[in-house]
Amino acid sequence: MKTTQIEFTKKEQADPPSVSFRSNSKRSVRLLKRMINRYDLYLMLLLPMAWYLIFHYGPLYGLQIAFKNFNPAKGIIGSDWIGLDHFTRFFDSYYFWRLLWNTLSINLFSLLIAFPIPIFLALLINEIRSKAFSKWLQNITYIPHFISVVVIVGMLTVLLSPTGPPNMLIQAFGGSPVRFLEEAGWFKTIFIGSNIWQNMGWQSIIYIAALSGINPQLYEAAKMDGASRLRRIWHVSLPGIVPVIVILLILDVGQFMNIGFEKILLLQNNLNLEASDVISTFVYTTGILKGEYSYTAAIGLFNSVINLTLLLLVNRLARKTSETSLW
């Protein structure tokens, strides 16, 4: 007890409250002076802060309709509270597991297949000695990213029709035409494959930038040690971009339950609905077209909670294993 009192007294003497208050006050004064001297830089923050407040934090007020029976005539505040009824209705619905499985499977396969491909493309471009061929390859892979979703779906509709090139090839070998867009079994393959083709070049940019920042002396040292090209990729290139890979993986997992509904909605039809019906399209058709705002707000909140939980878990795991994380 005496020891504790002595330690507390020593600590109090070493860092008395008045000294701490003066220190905080000095820091505040320095910050204020810095803001006044560089007011133009701080003014640039106003626009992004306003954007976040209006479009990201402002809509959080409307989340309460997930727990209410929203009536537009009564408004958000005047509508009656019904607790977790909308969540219970969604979990008990016959389409819950189908929506959840389709959403999870598309995102999981995208993460396993589509995420590594831009890394391989960046490593390939980095290893190409011919600058002209390297730039040509980059441009060829970037271009699909700038094609609109509507055009992409139109191209897929023509290419995968019964008279398209794949079916002509199948028929040339004696097979029967396949109706790719009308069979549920082909939907996820077409969706994920077209996403890879459209985005792999664009997503590889950040990895190419990270590879360009690796010290060339590391490659020279590896060469001196007799390392082959594959060894240099494995021991120099990949470790050099691991922090970038981890950060992008965390960001992707944070969007795990989100699928852009535009492309799925354009590819969707009654024949492939079994595989193409996901949470985002269900929210659009039920919430916007049928006007069930409270019900779909509850589904959207459920989706966001899963995303946030996954983001926190993966970020913590990444911080423990690789010492790289978002915070």
Disulfide bonds with the S-S distance in Angstrom:
none
